[in-house]
């Protein structure tokens, strides 16, 4: 887990709320502080975090790990920000990318040839948590001269078929 400033702010916010609540139960500050310190992680992970995920797309981020990429494809979105921001695969060859990320899940559309191009590799990143999230996260690596030229993340809308 990466400790971001937003995560720390949320933890402090939850601690203050729990501390204010425990002060209504008992006026001894030292006892309220100890109880709040013990309850903050529980309240954060079992109350605040689930509610936050329902109403927003906030989620924890993780450093890129090739083993986690392969073993937990539904959680790849947690590593996507590092891949994009650090441009981890920029300049790597197809062989190097295939060794790290595995075989491309599908090829991207290229308007210049009016077909799916083997120069545009796409990977499914899974769905970010959230009750109202209907978009699948995807990663596209564009190759030029057998080397990664650009990396982008995009979303695909999920469509369900209707019964007739």
MDTraj code that builds the backbone (N, CA, C; nanometers):
import mdtraj as md
import numpy as np

residues = "UNK UNK UNK UNK UNK UNK UNK UNK UNK UNK UNK UNK UNK UNK UNK UNK UNK UNK UNK UNK UNK UNK UNK UNK UNK UNK UNK UNK UNK UNK UNK UNK UNK UNK UNK UNK UNK UNK UNK UNK UNK UNK UNK UNK UNK UNK UNK UNK UNK UNK UNK UNK UNK UNK UNK UNK UNK UNK UNK UNK UNK UNK UNK UNK UNK UNK UNK UNK UNK UNK UNK UNK UNK UNK UNK UNK UNK UNK UNK UNK UNK UNK UNK UNK UNK UNK UNK UNK UNK UNK UNK UNK UNK UNK UNK UNK UNK UNK UNK UNK UNK UNK UNK UNK UNK UNK UNK UNK UNK UNK UNK UNK UNK UNK UNK UNK UNK UNK UNK UNK UNK UNK UNK UNK UNK UNK UNK UNK UNK UNK UNK UNK UNK UNK UNK UNK UNK UNK UNK UNK UNK UNK UNK UNK UNK UNK UNK UNK UNK UNK UNK UNK UNK UNK UNK UNK UNK UNK UNK UNK UNK UNK UNK UNK".split()
xyz = np.array([
    [0.0844, -0.1168, 0.0000],
    [0.0000, 0.0000, 0.0000],
    [0.0893, 0.1236, 0.0000],
    [0.0511, 0.2208, -0.0800],
    [0.1237, 0.3471, -0.0850],
    [0.0515, 0.4464, 0.0055],
    [0.1267, 0.5074, 0.0964],
    [0.0678, 0.6061, 0.1866],
    [0.0679, 0.7415, 0.1183],
    [-0.0487, 0.7824, 0.0717],
    [-0.0626, 0.9106, 0.0044],
    [-0.1067, 1.0168, 0.1044],
    [-0.0870, 1.1438, 0.0722],
    [-0.1346, 1.2495, 0.1616],
    [-0.2855, 1.2415, 0.1866],
    [-0.3615, 1.2031, 0.0840],
    [-0.5059, 1.1911, 0.0996],
    [-0.5412, 1.0815, 0.2004],
    [-0.4701, 0.9704, 0.1958],
    [-0.4921, 0.8609, 0.2910],
    [-0.4664, 0.9087, 0.4342],
    [-0.3579, 0.9813, 0.4552],
    [-0.3237, 1.0324, 0.5884],
    [-0.4301, 1.1314, 0.6362],
    [-0.4760, 1.2188, 0.5463],
    [-0.5806, 1.3151, 0.5828],
    [-0.7091, 1.2424, 0.6222],
    [-0.7460, 1.1406, 0.5471],
    [-0.8658, 1.0631, 0.5799],
    [-0.8516, 0.9952, 0.7159],
    [-0.7342, 0.9393, 0.7429],
    [-0.7127, 0.8756, 0.8732],
    [-0.7243, 0.9767, 0.9877],
    [-0.6670, 1.0937, 0.9697],
    [-0.6767, 1.1978, 1.0725],
    [-0.8221, 1.2408, 1.0907],
    [-0.8937, 1.2552, 0.9803],
    [-1.0362, 1.2908, 0.9861],
    [-1.1160, 1.1870, 1.0650],
    [-1.0940, 1.0593, 1.0354],
    [-1.1644, 0.9518, 1.1065],
    [-1.1244, 0.9514, 1.2536],
    [-0.9952, 0.9722, 1.2834],
    [-0.9507, 0.9770, 1.4226],
    [-1.0226, 1.0884, 1.4985],
    [-1.0329, 1.2066, 1.4392],
    [-1.1004, 1.3192, 1.5054],
    [-1.2472, 1.2874, 1.5307],
    [-1.3152, 1.2277, 1.4324],
    [-1.4553, 1.1901, 1.4513],
    [-1.4717, 1.0873, 1.5629],
    [-1.3850, 0.9876, 1.5639],
    [-1.3922, 0.8844, 1.6688],
    [-1.3603, 0.9469, 1.8040],
    [-1.2629, 1.0362, 1.8098],
    [-1.2258, 1.1017, 1.9351],
    [-1.3407, 1.1876, 1.9876],
    [-1.4065, 1.2624, 1.8987],
    [-1.5220, 1.3429, 1.9402],
    [-1.6345, 1.2542, 1.9923],
    [-1.6534, 1.1401, 1.9275],
    [-1.7573, 1.0469, 1.9734],
    [-1.7228, 0.9880, 2.1099],
    [-1.5985, 0.9464, 2.1289],
    [-1.5606, 0.8867, 2.2583],
    [-1.5639, 0.9896, 2.3709],
    [-1.5456, 1.1169, 2.3384],
    [-1.5572, 1.2221, 2.4408],
    [-1.6998, 1.2353, 2.4925],
    [-1.7977, 1.1972, 2.4131],
    [-1.9365, 1.2027, 2.4610],
    [-1.9663, 1.0899, 2.5583],
    [-1.8885, 0.9853, 2.5532],
    [-1.9094, 0.8706, 2.6413],
    [-1.8400, 0.8910, 2.7751],
    [-1.7160, 0.9385, 2.7699],
    [-1.6364, 0.9574, 2.8911],
    [-1.5543, 1.0847, 2.8766],
    [-1.5475, 1.1646, 2.9811],
    [-1.4789, 1.2939, 2.9751],
    [-1.3285, 1.2846, 3.0034],
    [-1.2785, 1.1681, 3.0393],
    [-1.1342, 1.1537, 3.0626],
    [-1.0624, 1.1520, 2.9273],
    [-0.9837, 1.2561, 2.9042],
    [-0.9190, 1.2750, 2.7740],
    [-0.8219, 1.1624, 2.7403],
    [-0.7436, 1.1167, 2.8359],
    [-0.6454, 1.0126, 2.8090],
    [-0.7134, 0.8824, 2.7692],
    [-0.8272, 0.8524, 2.8316],
    [-0.8999, 0.7303, 2.7970],
    [-0.9639, 0.7439, 2.6585],
    [-1.0210, 0.8596, 2.6320],
    [-1.0802, 0.8850, 2.4997],
    [-0.9740, 0.8748, 2.3904],
    [-0.8546, 0.9274, 2.4192],
    [-0.7455, 0.9211, 2.3224],
    [-0.7046, 0.7770, 2.2932],
    [-0.6888, 0.6961, 2.3963],
    [-0.6492, 0.5559, 2.3768],
    [-0.7555, 0.4766, 2.3014],
    [-0.8804, 0.4968, 2.3383],
    [-0.9889, 0.4255, 2.2700],
    [-0.9957, 0.4697, 2.1228],
    [-0.9810, 0.6002, 2.0991],
    [-0.9844, 0.6522, 1.9619],
    [-0.8688, 0.5978, 1.8794],
    [-0.7528, 0.5906, 1.9404],
    [-0.6354, 0.5378, 1.8717],
    [-0.6560, 0.3916, 1.8314],
    [-0.7191, 0.3150, 1.9189],
    [-0.7445, 0.1738, 1.8894],
    [-0.8575, 0.1556, 1.7884],
    [-0.9591, 0.2398, 1.7939],
    [-1.0757, 0.2230, 1.7067],
    [-1.0607, 0.2849, 1.5678],
    [-0.9696, 0.3802, 1.5527],
    [-0.9567, 0.4489, 1.4241],
    [-0.9319, 0.3542, 1.3065],
    [-0.8365, 0.2611, 1.3136],
    [-0.8178, 0.1713, 1.1981],
    [-0.9410, 0.0846, 1.1696],
    [-1.0086, 0.0424, 1.2738],
    [-1.1284, -0.0407, 1.2558],
    [-1.2391, 0.0398, 1.1889],
    [-1.2650, 0.1597, 1.2396],
    [-1.3687, 0.2448, 1.1820],
    [-1.3323, 0.2840, 1.0391],
    [-1.2042, 0.3113, 1.0151],
    [-1.1617, 0.3502, 0.8805],
    [-1.1877, 0.2379, 0.7802],
    [-1.1403, 0.1173, 0.8099],
    [-1.1488, 0.0086, 0.7126],
    [-1.2849, -0.0593, 0.7050],
    [-1.3663, -0.0507, 0.8090],
    [-1.4958, -0.1189, 0.8066],
    [-1.6150, -0.0257, 0.7925],
    [-1.5962, 0.1055, 0.8077],
    [-1.7068, 0.1995, 0.7926],
    [-1.6738, 0.3046, 0.6868],
    [-1.5696, 0.3837, 0.7126],
    [-1.5373, 0.4969, 0.6261],
    [-1.4956, 0.4519, 0.4855],
    [-1.4029, 0.3600, 0.4739],
    [-1.3501, 0.3173, 0.3439],
    [-1.4571, 0.2537, 0.2551],
    [-1.5416, 0.1628, 0.3076],
    [-1.6475, 0.1094, 0.2208],
    [-1.7441, 0.2184, 0.1714],
    [-1.7816, 0.3119, 0.2594],
    [-1.8697, 0.4208, 0.2164],
    [-1.8010, 0.5093, 0.1129],
    [-1.6742, 0.5344, 0.1320],
    [-1.5973, 0.6142, 0.0374],
    [-1.5938, 0.5466, -0.0998],
    [-1.5778, 0.4153, -0.1020],
    [-1.5732, 0.3420, -0.2283],
    [-1.7084, 0.3359, -0.2981],
    [-1.8154, 0.3413, -0.2213],
    [-1.9480, 0.3384, -0.2827],
    [-1.9743, 0.4678, -0.3583],
    [-1.9362, 0.5800, -0.2988],
    [-1.9729, 0.7087, -0.3557],
    [-1.8613, 0.7796, -0.4324],
    [-1.7435, 0.7206, -0.4394],
    [-1.6353, 0.7813, -0.5166],
    [-1.5486, 0.6720, -0.5767],
    [-1.4516, 0.7114, -0.6557],
    [-1.3624, 0.6125, -0.7165],
    [-1.2268, 0.6091, -0.6455],
    [-1.2211, 0.6585, -0.5222],
    [-1.0966, 0.6554, -0.4459],
    [-1.0606, 0.5104, -0.4149],
    [-0.9359, 0.4760, -0.4325],
    [-0.8890, 0.3414, -0.3992],
    [-0.7408, 0.3487, -0.3663],
    [-0.6936, 0.2449, -0.3005],
    [-0.5512, 0.2397, -0.2675],
    [-0.4709, 0.2117, -0.3928],
    [-0.3497, 0.2589, -0.3936],
    [-0.2592, 0.2342, -0.5045],
    [-0.1457, 0.1449, -0.4572],
    [-0.0952, 0.0653, -0.5492],
    [0.0163, -0.0228, -0.5178],
    [0.1268, -0.0030, -0.6208],
    [0.2478, -0.0342, -0.5791],
    [0.3600, -0.0317, -0.6734],
    [0.3432, -0.1462, -0.7713],
    [0.3962, -0.1281, -0.8916],
    [0.3855, -0.2331, -0.9920],
    [0.4611, -0.3573, -0.9470],
    [0.3965, -0.4717, -0.9607],
    [0.4539, -0.6005, -0.9253],
    [0.4086, -0.7010, -1.0313],
    [0.5019, -0.7584, -1.1054],
    [0.4688, -0.8503, -1.2148],
    [0.3939, -0.9735, -1.1658],
    [0.4273, -1.0232, -1.0475],
    [0.3567, -1.1407, -0.9937],
    [0.2108, -1.1074, -0.9631],
    [0.1858, -0.9909, -0.9019],
    [0.0488, -0.9492, -0.8719],
    [-0.0276, -0.9210, -1.0009],
    [0.0399, -0.8677, -1.1023],
    [-0.0222, -0.8413, -1.2321],
    [-0.0773, -0.9702, -1.2911],
    [0.0022, -1.0763, -1.2812],
    [-0.0385, -1.2053, -1.3385],
    [-0.1417, -1.2782, -1.2517],
    [-0.1225, -1.2768, -1.1200],
    [-0.2088, -1.3561, -1.0320],
    [-0.3420, -1.2892, -0.9990],
    [-0.3496, -1.1551, -1.0037],
    [-0.4738, -1.0856, -0.9684],
    [-0.5096, -0.9826, -1.0762],
    [-0.5547, -1.0293, -1.1929],
    [-0.5836, -0.9357, -1.3014],
    [-0.6961, -0.8378, -1.2706],
    [-0.7873, -0.8719, -1.1808],
    [-0.8976, -0.7815, -1.1473],
    [-0.8510, -0.6625, -1.0640],
    [-0.7301, -0.6687, -1.0080],
    [-0.6790, -0.5607, -0.9241],
    [-0.5644, -0.4834, -0.9907],
    [-0.5496, -0.4993, -1.1202],
    [-0.4415, -0.4305, -1.1915],
    [-0.4572, -0.2789, -1.1879],
    [-0.5799, -0.2296, -1.1747],
    [-0.6021, -0.0846, -1.1713],
    [-0.5263, -0.0190, -1.0560],
    [-0.4963, -0.0950, -0.9494],
    [-0.4224, -0.0402, -0.8360],
    [-0.2787, -0.0038, -0.8742],
    [-0.2270, -0.0673, -0.9781],
    [-0.0892, -0.0423, -1.0217],
    [-0.0817, 0.0517, -1.1422],
    [-0.1954, 0.0857, -1.1990],
    [-0.1965, 0.1601, -1.3253],
    [-0.1380, 0.3005, -1.3135],
    [-0.1624, 0.3702, -1.2037],
    [-0.1092, 0.5067, -1.1916],
    [0.0427, 0.5088, -1.1972],
    [0.1061, 0.4118, -1.1332],
    [0.2519, 0.4077, -1.1378],
    [0.3007, 0.3762, -1.2791],
    [0.2321, 0.2863, -1.3481],
    [0.2708, 0.2518, -1.4855],
    [0.2627, 0.3748, -1.5752],
    [0.1556, 0.4525, -1.5620],
    [0.1346, 0.5710, -1.6462],
    [0.2290, 0.6844, -1.6050],
    [0.2301, 0.7179, -1.4774],
    [0.3081, 0.8339, -1.4309],
    [0.4583, 0.8149, -1.4455],
    [0.5069, 0.6953, -1.4200],
    [0.6506, 0.6683, -1.4278],
    [0.6931, 0.6210, -1.5663],
    [0.5942, 0.5992, -1.6557],
    [0.6221, 0.5501, -1.7913],
    [0.7135, 0.4275, -1.7850],
    [0.6727, 0.3290, -1.7045],
    [0.7568, 0.2124, -1.6761],
    [0.7986, 0.1331, -1.7999],
    [0.7138, 0.1305, -1.9020],
    [0.7434, 0.0457, -2.0170],
    [0.7884, 0.1234, -2.1397],
    [0.8027, 0.2526, -2.1270],
    [0.8450, 0.3351, -2.2396],
    [0.9844, 0.2930, -2.2861],
    [0.9979, 0.2635, -2.4146],
    [1.1254, 0.2229, -2.4714],
    [1.1537, 0.0740, -2.4645],
    [1.0684, -0.0032, -2.3985],
    [1.0884, -0.1482, -2.3905],
    [1.0411, -0.2149, -2.5192],
    [1.1017, -0.3273, -2.5516],
    [1.0647, -0.4014, -2.6720],
    [0.9423, -0.4880, -2.6444],
    [0.8838, -0.5398, -2.7515],
    [0.7673, -0.6272, -2.7376],
    [0.8019, -0.7505, -2.6539],
    [0.9213, -0.8029, -2.6755],
    [0.9640, -0.9221, -2.6024],
    [0.9743, -0.8931, -2.4523],
    [1.0294, -0.7768, -2.4169],
    [1.0425, -0.7390, -2.2755],
    [0.9050, -0.7168, -2.2119],
    [0.8153, -0.6505, -2.2842],
    [0.6805, -0.6260, -2.2323],
    [0.6065, -0.7575, -2.2141],
    [0.6195, -0.8472, -2.3115],
    [0.5521, -0.9769, -2.3026],
    [0.6042, -1.0579, -2.1844],
    [0.7326, -1.0460, -2.1544],
    [0.7908, -1.1181, -2.0401],
    [0.7369, -1.0648, -1.9074],
    [0.7078, -0.9347, -1.9010],
    [0.6613, -0.8736, -1.7760],
    [0.5093, -0.8781, -1.7630],
    [0.4372, -0.8337, -1.8670],
    [0.2909, -0.8225, -1.8604],
    [0.2176, -0.9435, -1.9171],
    [0.2869, -1.0249, -1.9919],
    [0.2213, -1.1382, -2.0570],
    [0.1736, -1.0980, -2.1955],
    [0.1118, -1.1936, -2.2625],
    [0.0623, -1.1717, -2.3977],
    [-0.0494, -1.0674, -2.3958],
    [-0.0534, -0.9846, -2.4983],
    [-0.1588, -0.8835, -2.5107],
    [-0.2959, -0.9513, -2.5101],
    [-0.3915, -0.8913, -2.4392],
    [-0.5251, -0.9504, -2.4317],
    [-0.6065, -0.9223, -2.5575],
    [-0.5809, -0.8082, -2.6222],
    [-0.6401, -0.7769, -2.7517],
    [-0.5600, -0.6642, -2.8158],
    [-0.5765, -0.6543, -2.9479],
    [-0.5091, -0.5477, -3.0219],
    [-0.6034, -0.4289, -3.0376],
    [-0.5466, -0.3084, -3.0345],
    [-0.6261, -0.1872, -3.0491],
    [-0.6552, -0.1561, -3.1945],
    [-0.7609, -0.0768, -3.2149],
    [-0.8032, -0.0393, -3.3485],
    [-0.7136, 0.0706, -3.4033],
    [-0.6743, 0.0551, -3.5281],
    [-0.5924, 0.1564, -3.5955],
    [-0.6704, 0.2050, -3.7171],
    [-0.7102, 0.3326, -3.7155],
    [-0.7893, 0.3885, -3.8257],
    [-0.7125, 0.3932, -3.9570],
    [-0.5802, 0.4054, -3.9502],
    [-0.5026, 0.4157, -4.0745],
    [-0.5065, 0.2863, -4.1554],
    [-0.5180, 0.1722, -4.0896],
    [-0.5257, 0.0446, -4.1622],
    [-0.6653, -0.0168, -4.1561],
    [-0.7557, 0.0483, -4.0833],
    [-0.8950, 0.0028, -4.0675],
    [-0.9025, -0.1414, -4.0171],
    [-0.8200, -0.1699, -3.9168],
    [-0.8180, -0.3039, -3.8572],
    [-0.7501, -0.2964, -3.7206],
    [-0.7573, -0.4056, -3.6493],
    [-0.6847, -0.4146, -3.5229],
    [-0.5363, -0.4294, -3.5533],
    [-0.4567, -0.3472, -3.4883],
    [-0.3139, -0.3429, -3.5179],
    [-0.2332, -0.4181, -3.4124],
    [-0.1396, -0.5049, -3.4555],
    [-0.0526, -0.5724, -3.3590],
    [0.0484, -0.4769, -3.2948],
    [0.0423, -0.3495, -3.3324],
    [0.1293, -0.2481, -3.2716],
    [0.0613, -0.1780, -3.1542],
    [-0.0639, -0.2143, -3.1247],
    [-0.1380, -0.1555, -3.0126],
    [-0.1846, -0.2684, -2.9210],
    [-0.1108, -0.2879, -2.8133],
    [-0.1425, -0.3938, -2.7191],
    [-0.2304, -0.3386, -2.6088],
    [-0.3359, -0.4135, -2.5754],
    [-0.4295, -0.3711, -2.4724],
    [-0.4380, -0.4754, -2.3617],
    [-0.4514, -0.4266, -2.2393],
    [-0.4648, -0.5123, -2.1216],
    [-0.5829, -0.4652, -2.0385],
    [-0.6578, -0.5601, -1.9855],
    [-0.7683, -0.5296, -1.8956],
    [-0.7118, -0.5011, -1.7564],
    [-0.7536, -0.3899, -1.6952],
    [-0.7073, -0.3546, -1.5611],
    [-0.8109, -0.3861, -1.4540],
    [-0.9300, -0.4255, -1.4924],
    [-1.0362, -0.4540, -1.3971],
    [-1.1245, -0.3323, -1.3754],
    [-1.2128, -0.3429, -1.2771],
    [-1.3061, -0.2352, -1.2434],
    [-1.2632, -0.1693, -1.1135],
    [-1.2559, -0.0372, -1.1145],
    [-1.2285, 0.0329, -0.9896],
    [-1.3501, 0.0154, -0.8996],
    [-1.3294, 0.0041, -0.7677],
    [-1.4432, -0.0167, -0.6782],
    [-1.5374, 0.1025, -0.6775],
    [-1.6632, 0.0733, -0.6578],
    [-1.7657, 0.1766, -0.6510],
    [-1.8992, 0.1198, -0.6930],
    [-2.0037, 0.1586, -0.6233],
    [-2.1359, 0.1042, -0.6507],
    [-2.1898, 0.1481, -0.7866],
    [-2.1508, 0.2666, -0.8315],
    [-2.2062, 0.3200, -0.9541],
    [-2.1065, 0.3174, -1.0691],
    [-2.0003, 0.2414, -1.0565],
    [-1.8972, 0.2354, -1.1589],
    [-1.9339, 0.1291, -1.2619],
    [-1.9518, 0.1733, -1.3856],
    [-1.9866, 0.0812, -1.4939],
    [-1.8790, 0.0797, -1.6023],
    [-1.7594, 0.1270, -1.5697],
    [-1.6540, 0.1319, -1.6706],
    [-1.5378, 0.0413, -1.6329],
    [-1.4899, -0.0282, -1.7322],
    [-1.3755, -0.1170, -1.7171],
    [-1.2504, -0.0382, -1.7530],
    [-1.1480, -0.0467, -1.6689],
    [-1.0220, 0.0226, -1.6941],
    [-0.9360, -0.0610, -1.7887],
    [-0.8714, 0.0047, -1.8844],
    [-0.7867, -0.0640, -1.9817],
    [-0.6563, 0.0132, -2.0002],
    [-0.5528, -0.0596, -2.0358],
    [-0.4209, -0.0016, -2.0605],
    [-0.3809, -0.0339, -2.2038],
    [-0.3344, 0.0680, -2.2768],
    [-0.2908, 0.0465, -2.4145],
    [-0.1454, 0.0895, -2.4304],
    [-0.0655, -0.0022, -2.4850],
    [0.0743, 0.0257, -2.5163],
    [0.0866, 0.0329, -2.6682],
    [0.1389, 0.1433, -2.7194],
    [0.1544, 0.1616, -2.8637],
    [0.3029, 0.1452, -2.8977],
    [0.3286, 0.0547, -2.9915],
    [0.4660, 0.0262, -3.0327],
    [0.4991, 0.0951, -3.1644],
    [0.6238, 0.1351, -3.1754],
    [0.6766, 0.1872, -3.3017],
    [0.8196, 0.1374, -3.3117],
    [0.8512, 0.0728, -3.4222],
    [0.9836, 0.0111, -3.4420],
    [1.0152, -0.0881, -3.3301],
    [0.9144, -0.1669, -3.2920],
    [0.9271, -0.2724, -3.1909],
    [0.9559, -0.2201, -3.0493],
    [0.9364, -0.0913, -3.0231],
    [0.9558, -0.0351, -2.8895],
    [0.8324, 0.0437, -2.8487],
    [0.8040, 0.0436, -2.7174],
    [0.6873, 0.1165, -2.6672],
    [0.7094, 0.2659, -2.6885],
    [0.6153, 0.3261, -2.7628],
    [0.6225, 0.4690, -2.7904],
    [0.5337, 0.5492, -2.6953],
    [0.4162, 0.4928, -2.6601],
    [0.3262, 0.5628, -2.5692],
    [0.2432, 0.4631, -2.4887],
    [0.1988, 0.5110, -2.3728],
    [0.1158, 0.4313, -2.2825],
    [-0.0031, 0.5174, -2.2439],
    [-0.1220, 0.4613, -2.2548],
    [-0.2393, 0.5371, -2.2113],
    [-0.3382, 0.4449, -2.1424],
    [-0.4164, 0.5060, -2.0550],
    [-0.5228, 0.4337, -1.9863],
    [-0.6554, 0.4900, -2.0343],
    [-0.7522, 0.4015, -2.0550],
    [-0.8843, 0.4457, -2.0987],
    [-0.9897, 0.3562, -2.0357],
    [-1.1155, 0.3969, -2.0497],
    [-1.2260, 0.3226, -1.9907],
    [-1.3193, 0.2712, -2.1012],
    [-1.3717, 0.1512, -2.0772],
    [-1.4728, 0.0930, -2.1659],
    [-1.6041, 0.0853, -2.0890],
    [-1.7112, 0.1319, -2.1489],
    [-1.8434, 0.1267, -2.0864],
    [-1.8943, -0.0175, -2.0905],
    [-1.9454, -0.0664, -1.9786],
    [-2.0023, -0.2005, -1.9718],
    [-2.1474, -0.1941, -2.0178],
    [-2.1809, -0.2785, -2.1127],
    [-2.3180, -0.2830, -2.1634],
    [-2.3736, -0.4225, -2.1404],
    [-2.4948, -0.4256, -2.0890],
    [-2.5608, -0.5517, -2.0639],
    [-2.6674, -0.5749, -2.1698],
    [-2.6787, -0.6993, -2.2128],
    [-2.7790, -0.7313, -2.3134],
    [-2.9155, -0.7416, -2.2471],
    [-3.0170, -0.6930, -2.3182],
    [-3.1534, -0.7002, -2.2670],
    [-3.2195, -0.8257, -2.3193],
    [-3.3021, -0.8872, -2.2334],
    [-3.3794, -1.0039, -2.2761],
    [-3.5018, -0.9567, -2.3532],
    [-3.5340, -1.0311, -2.4542],
    [-3.6532, -0.9940, -2.5342],
    [-3.7729, -1.0731, -2.4921],
])
top = md.Topology()
chain = top.add_chain()
for i, resn in enumerate(residues, 1):
    res = top.add_residue(resn, chain, resSeq=i)
    for name in ("N", "CA", "C"):
        top.add_atom(name, md.element.get_by_symbol(name[0]), res)
traj = md.Trajectory(xyz[None], top)
